[in-house]
Structure formats: C-alpha cells, structure tokens
C-alpha cells in the first residue's frame, strides 16, 4: 500500500512538472520563438501521456 501512495505522489509531481514545462513552451511559441529538440520532445510526451490516460480511463470504465 505504501508503494501505491508513493507511486501516486510521484505521478502527481511528474504531471505537475510536465504541465509547467508545457505552459512555458506554449508561451515561447506565442512569442514566435523557435523550440529546441527537448521542448518538442516534451510536447510529444505530453500528448502521449494524455492518450495513455484516456485509454486507461476507458479500460477502467469497461471493467466497472
């Protein structure tokens, strides 16, 4: 049970950090600046995680 709580906390921290990074990247884009390869990778990662979360929710809905 303790590892589940630690995992949930870690997931929330990573999610928050990713949200903040994406926010900064979006501001940079709005200013017309070029993105680095790392920033593009972060945007892709964000999209992949959103899709995985959506699939996870659908699976959980089907199981209940």
C-alpha positions as CSV (number, residue, x, y, z in Angstrom):
1,X,0.0,0.0,0.0
2,X,2.8,2.4,0.8
3,X,4.3,1.9,-2.7
4,X,1.0,2.7,-4.2
5,X,0.8,6.0,-2.3
6,X,4.4,6.8,-3.3
7,X,3.6,6.0,-6.9
8,X,0.6,8.2,-6.9
9,X,2.5,11.1,-5.4
10,X,5.4,10.7,-7.9
11,X,2.8,10.6,-10.7
12,X,1.3,13.8,-9.5
13,X,4.7,15.5,-9.2
14,X,5.7,14.5,-12.7
15,X,2.3,15.6,-14.1
16,X,2.7,19.0,-12.4
17,X,6.2,19.4,-13.7
18,X,5.2,18.4,-17.2
19,X,2.2,20.8,-17.1
20,X,4.5,23.7,-16.1
21,X,7.0,22.8,-18.8
22,X,4.3,22.7,-21.5
23,X,3.0,26.1,-20.2
24,X,6.4,27.6,-20.6
25,X,6.8,26.1,-24.1
26,X,3.4,27.4,-25.2
27,X,4.4,30.9,-24.0
28,X,7.6,30.6,-26.0
29,X,5.7,29.6,-29.1
30,X,3.3,32.5,-28.6
31,X,6.3,34.8,-28.7
32,X,7.3,33.3,-32.1
33,X,10.5,31.8,-30.8
34,X,11.9,28.5,-32.1
35,X,11.7,25.4,-30.0
36,X,14.6,23.1,-29.1
37,X,14.5,19.4,-29.7
38,X,14.0,18.9,-26.0
39,X,11.0,21.2,-26.0
40,X,9.5,19.3,-28.9
41,X,10.1,16.0,-27.1
42,X,8.3,17.4,-24.0
43,X,5.3,18.4,-26.2
44,X,5.2,14.9,-27.7
45,X,5.5,13.3,-24.3
46,X,2.6,15.3,-23.0
47,X,0.4,14.2,-25.9
48,X,1.3,10.6,-25.4
49,X,0.6,10.7,-21.7
50,X,-2.8,12.3,-22.3
51,X,-3.7,9.5,-24.8
52,X,-2.5,6.8,-22.4
53,X,-4.6,8.4,-19.6
54,X,-7.6,8.4,-21.8
55,X,-7.2,4.8,-22.8
56,X,-6.6,3.9,-19.1
57,X,-9.9,5.6,-18.2
58,X,-11.8,3.8,-20.9
59,X,-10.4,0.4,-19.7
60,X,-11.4,1.2,-16.1
61,X,-14.9,2.2,-17.2
62,X,-15.2,-1.1,-19.1
63,X,-14.2,-3.1,-16.1
64,X,-16.7,-1.5,-13.7
